[in-house]
Amino acid sequence: MIDQIVIATNNLHKVGEIMDIFEEAKLKSIFLTPKQLKKPPTVVEDGATFTANALKKARELCAHSGLTTVADDSGLVVDALEGQPGILSARWGGVSMA
């Protein structure tokens, strides 16, 4: 079993959701957020898709920590706005939610 897992977000709600998934699967691990790592990198979410951003976060934090890392990226995709704000959801209103 994996002893330590980095959850590549500082959003405490997302951390809780991911921990719940592992608990439901009956996997016991110690979870860390980037803030708990020594000098974590600032990952620029400049991918063209939610998947690209999640992979970038997971890969960079895994490379930094050497630990198994999980990440996600999400946002609002509104058909009436031609898919916007999409990957820019957190910045759409002018305030970052990260």
Biotite code that builds the C-alpha atoms (Angstrom):
import biotite.structure as struc

atoms = struc.array([
    struc.Atom([0.000, 0.000, 0.000], chain_id="A", res_id=1, res_name="MET", atom_name="CA", element="C"),
    struc.Atom([1.086, 3.579, -0.617], chain_id="A", res_id=2, res_name="ILE", atom_name="CA", element="C"),
    struc.Atom([2.007, 5.279, 2.665], chain_id="A", res_id=3, res_name="ASP", atom_name="CA", element="C"),
    struc.Atom([1.956, 8.921, 1.585], chain_id="A", res_id=4, res_name="GLN", atom_name="CA", element="C"),
    struc.Atom([0.006, 10.607, -1.178], chain_id="A", res_id=5, res_name="ILE", atom_name="CA", element="C"),
    struc.Atom([0.240, 14.230, -2.248], chain_id="A", res_id=6, res_name="VAL", atom_name="CA", element="C"),
    struc.Atom([-3.057, 15.828, -3.210], chain_id="A", res_id=7, res_name="ILE", atom_name="CA", element="C"),
    struc.Atom([-2.040, 18.507, -5.688], chain_id="A", res_id=8, res_name="ALA", atom_name="CA", element="C"),
    struc.Atom([-4.323, 21.278, -4.465], chain_id="A", res_id=9, res_name="THR", atom_name="CA", element="C"),
    struc.Atom([-4.547, 23.742, -1.612], chain_id="A", res_id=10, res_name="ASN", atom_name="CA", element="C"),
    struc.Atom([-8.344, 23.827, -1.937], chain_id="A", res_id=11, res_name="ASN", atom_name="CA", element="C"),
    struc.Atom([-9.468, 22.187, 1.312], chain_id="A", res_id=12, res_name="LEU", atom_name="CA", element="C"),
    struc.Atom([-12.861, 21.213, -0.152], chain_id="A", res_id=13, res_name="HIS", atom_name="CA", element="C"),
    struc.Atom([-11.153, 19.295, -2.971], chain_id="A", res_id=14, res_name="LYS", atom_name="CA", element="C"),
    struc.Atom([-8.746, 17.698, -0.472], chain_id="A", res_id=15, res_name="VAL", atom_name="CA", element="C"),
    struc.Atom([-11.735, 16.453, 1.528], chain_id="A", res_id=16, res_name="GLY", atom_name="CA", element="C"),
    struc.Atom([-13.464, 15.075, -1.571], chain_id="A", res_id=17, res_name="GLU", atom_name="CA", element="C"),
    struc.Atom([-10.365, 13.153, -2.643], chain_id="A", res_id=18, res_name="ILE", atom_name="CA", element="C"),
    struc.Atom([-9.791, 11.799, 0.876], chain_id="A", res_id=19, res_name="MET", atom_name="CA", element="C"),
    struc.Atom([-13.423, 10.619, 0.940], chain_id="A", res_id=20, res_name="ASP", atom_name="CA", element="C"),
    struc.Atom([-12.862, 8.668, -2.280], chain_id="A", res_id=21, res_name="ILE", atom_name="CA", element="C"),
    struc.Atom([-9.847, 6.896, -0.769], chain_id="A", res_id=22, res_name="PHE", atom_name="CA", element="C"),
    struc.Atom([-11.767, 6.201, 2.454], chain_id="A", res_id=23, res_name="GLU", atom_name="CA", element="C"),
    struc.Atom([-14.674, 4.656, 0.519], chain_id="A", res_id=24, res_name="GLU", atom_name="CA", element="C"),
    struc.Atom([-12.155, 2.422, -1.261], chain_id="A", res_id=25, res_name="ALA", atom_name="CA", element="C"),
    struc.Atom([-10.833, 1.447, 2.180], chain_id="A", res_id=26, res_name="LYS", atom_name="CA", element="C"),
    struc.Atom([-7.347, 2.700, 1.361], chain_id="A", res_id=27, res_name="LEU", atom_name="CA", element="C"),
    struc.Atom([-5.468, 4.115, 4.309], chain_id="A", res_id=28, res_name="LYS", atom_name="CA", element="C"),
    struc.Atom([-2.759, 6.619, 3.505], chain_id="A", res_id=29, res_name="SER", atom_name="CA", element="C"),
    struc.Atom([-1.281, 9.826, 4.861], chain_id="A", res_id=30, res_name="ILE", atom_name="CA", element="C"),
    struc.Atom([-2.327, 12.738, 2.697], chain_id="A", res_id=31, res_name="PHE", atom_name="CA", element="C"),
    struc.Atom([-0.218, 15.831, 2.149], chain_id="A", res_id=32, res_name="LEU", atom_name="CA", element="C"),
    struc.Atom([-1.019, 19.087, 0.399], chain_id="A", res_id=33, res_name="THR", atom_name="CA", element="C"),
    struc.Atom([1.556, 21.223, -1.428], chain_id="A", res_id=34, res_name="PRO", atom_name="CA", element="C"),
    struc.Atom([1.752, 23.541, 1.592], chain_id="A", res_id=35, res_name="LYS", atom_name="CA", element="C"),
    struc.Atom([3.078, 20.610, 3.645], chain_id="A", res_id=36, res_name="GLN", atom_name="CA", element="C"),
    struc.Atom([5.982, 20.002, 1.254], chain_id="A", res_id=37, res_name="LEU", atom_name="CA", element="C"),
    struc.Atom([9.331, 21.743, 1.498], chain_id="A", res_id=38, res_name="LYS", atom_name="CA", element="C"),
    struc.Atom([9.422, 24.577, -1.067], chain_id="A", res_id=39, res_name="LYS", atom_name="CA", element="C"),
    struc.Atom([6.719, 23.208, -3.376], chain_id="A", res_id=40, res_name="PRO", atom_name="CA", element="C"),
    struc.Atom([6.764, 24.466, -6.953], chain_id="A", res_id=41, res_name="PRO", atom_name="CA", element="C"),
    struc.Atom([4.143, 26.916, -8.119], chain_id="A", res_id=42, res_name="THR", atom_name="CA", element="C"),
    struc.Atom([2.418, 25.094, -10.942], chain_id="A", res_id=43, res_name="VAL", atom_name="CA", element="C"),
    struc.Atom([1.163, 27.366, -13.693], chain_id="A", res_id=44, res_name="VAL", atom_name="CA", element="C"),
    struc.Atom([-2.123, 25.933, -14.928], chain_id="A", res_id=45, res_name="GLU", atom_name="CA", element="C"),
    struc.Atom([-1.692, 26.857, -18.577], chain_id="A", res_id=46, res_name="ASP", atom_name="CA", element="C"),
    struc.Atom([-3.043, 23.684, -20.147], chain_id="A", res_id=47, res_name="GLY", atom_name="CA", element="C"),
    struc.Atom([-5.764, 23.845, -22.783], chain_id="A", res_id=48, res_name="ALA", atom_name="CA", element="C"),
    struc.Atom([-7.990, 21.350, -20.932], chain_id="A", res_id=49, res_name="THR", atom_name="CA", element="C"),
    struc.Atom([-8.936, 20.321, -17.405], chain_id="A", res_id=50, res_name="PHE", atom_name="CA", element="C"),
    struc.Atom([-7.055, 17.055, -17.983], chain_id="A", res_id=51, res_name="THR", atom_name="CA", element="C"),
    struc.Atom([-3.887, 18.838, -19.112], chain_id="A", res_id=52, res_name="ALA", atom_name="CA", element="C"),
    struc.Atom([-3.906, 21.048, -16.008], chain_id="A", res_id=53, res_name="ASN", atom_name="CA", element="C"),
    struc.Atom([-4.503, 18.107, -13.658], chain_id="A", res_id=54, res_name="ALA", atom_name="CA", element="C"),
    struc.Atom([-1.704, 16.091, -15.253], chain_id="A", res_id=55, res_name="LEU", atom_name="CA", element="C"),
    struc.Atom([0.668, 19.047, -15.044], chain_id="A", res_id=56, res_name="LYS", atom_name="CA", element="C"),
    struc.Atom([-0.035, 19.550, -11.328], chain_id="A", res_id=57, res_name="LYS", atom_name="CA", element="C"),
    struc.Atom([0.347, 15.842, -10.555], chain_id="A", res_id=58, res_name="ALA", atom_name="CA", element="C"),
    struc.Atom([3.543, 15.436, -12.558], chain_id="A", res_id=59, res_name="ARG", atom_name="CA", element="C"),
    struc.Atom([5.290, 18.536, -11.174], chain_id="A", res_id=60, res_name="GLU", atom_name="CA", element="C"),
    struc.Atom([4.440, 17.791, -7.547], chain_id="A", res_id=61, res_name="LEU", atom_name="CA", element="C"),
    struc.Atom([5.352, 14.118, -7.962], chain_id="A", res_id=62, res_name="CYS", atom_name="CA", element="C"),
    struc.Atom([8.715, 15.084, -9.468], chain_id="A", res_id=63, res_name="ALA", atom_name="CA", element="C"),
    struc.Atom([9.293, 17.535, -6.612], chain_id="A", res_id=64, res_name="HIS", atom_name="CA", element="C"),
    struc.Atom([8.252, 15.259, -3.754], chain_id="A", res_id=65, res_name="SER", atom_name="CA", element="C"),
    struc.Atom([9.034, 11.790, -5.096], chain_id="A", res_id=66, res_name="GLY", atom_name="CA", element="C"),
    struc.Atom([5.640, 10.724, -3.758], chain_id="A", res_id=67, res_name="LEU", atom_name="CA", element="C"),
    struc.Atom([2.545, 9.363, -5.454], chain_id="A", res_id=68, res_name="THR", atom_name="CA", element="C"),
    struc.Atom([0.437, 12.373, -6.376], chain_id="A", res_id=69, res_name="THR", atom_name="CA", element="C"),
    struc.Atom([-3.176, 12.843, -7.418], chain_id="A", res_id=70, res_name="VAL", atom_name="CA", element="C"),
    struc.Atom([-4.697, 15.977, -8.908], chain_id="A", res_id=71, res_name="ALA", atom_name="CA", element="C"),
    struc.Atom([-7.822, 17.239, -10.552], chain_id="A", res_id=72, res_name="ASP", atom_name="CA", element="C"),
    struc.Atom([-8.948, 20.348, -12.348], chain_id="A", res_id=73, res_name="ASP", atom_name="CA", element="C"),
    struc.Atom([-12.508, 21.472, -12.803], chain_id="A", res_id=74, res_name="SER", atom_name="CA", element="C"),
    struc.Atom([-14.665, 24.406, -13.681], chain_id="A", res_id=75, res_name="GLY", atom_name="CA", element="C"),
    struc.Atom([-17.890, 25.517, -15.271], chain_id="A", res_id=76, res_name="LEU", atom_name="CA", element="C"),
    struc.Atom([-18.612, 24.844, -18.915], chain_id="A", res_id=77, res_name="VAL", atom_name="CA", element="C"),
    struc.Atom([-21.715, 26.772, -19.992], chain_id="A", res_id=78, res_name="VAL", atom_name="CA", element="C"),
    struc.Atom([-23.230, 25.919, -23.385], chain_id="A", res_id=79, res_name="ASP", atom_name="CA", element="C"),
    struc.Atom([-24.929, 29.329, -23.663], chain_id="A", res_id=80, res_name="ALA", atom_name="CA", element="C"),
    struc.Atom([-21.480, 30.936, -23.289], chain_id="A", res_id=81, res_name="LEU", atom_name="CA", element="C"),
    struc.Atom([-19.912, 28.657, -25.907], chain_id="A", res_id=82, res_name="GLU", atom_name="CA", element="C"),
    struc.Atom([-18.184, 26.544, -23.259], chain_id="A", res_id=83, res_name="GLY", atom_name="CA", element="C"),
    struc.Atom([-16.886, 29.444, -21.219], chain_id="A", res_id=84, res_name="GLN", atom_name="CA", element="C"),
    struc.Atom([-15.505, 29.985, -18.659], chain_id="A", res_id=85, res_name="PRO", atom_name="CA", element="C"),
    struc.Atom([-14.106, 26.428, -18.827], chain_id="A", res_id=86, res_name="GLY", atom_name="CA", element="C"),
    struc.Atom([-10.521, 26.180, -17.625], chain_id="A", res_id=87, res_name="ILE", atom_name="CA", element="C"),
    struc.Atom([-10.637, 29.861, -16.663], chain_id="A", res_id=88, res_name="LEU", atom_name="CA", element="C"),
    struc.Atom([-13.524, 29.414, -14.198], chain_id="A", res_id=89, res_name="SER", atom_name="CA", element="C"),
    struc.Atom([-11.519, 30.387, -11.106], chain_id="A", res_id=90, res_name="ALA", atom_name="CA", element="C"),
    struc.Atom([-10.369, 33.586, -12.799], chain_id="A", res_id=91, res_name="ARG", atom_name="CA", element="C"),
    struc.Atom([-13.652, 34.424, -14.571], chain_id="A", res_id=92, res_name="TRP", atom_name="CA", element="C"),
    struc.Atom([-14.924, 36.686, -11.794], chain_id="A", res_id=93, res_name="GLY", atom_name="CA", element="C"),
    struc.Atom([-11.543, 38.301, -11.201], chain_id="A", res_id=94, res_name="GLY", atom_name="CA", element="C"),
    struc.Atom([-10.797, 36.450, -7.970], chain_id="A", res_id=95, res_name="VAL", atom_name="CA", element="C"),
    struc.Atom([-8.695, 33.296, -7.815], chain_id="A", res_id=96, res_name="SER", atom_name="CA", element="C"),
    struc.Atom([-10.263, 30.518, -5.724], chain_id="A", res_id=97, res_name="MET", atom_name="CA", element="C"),
    struc.Atom([-7.002, 28.569, -5.356], chain_id="A", res_id=98, res_name="ALA", atom_name="CA", element="C"),
])
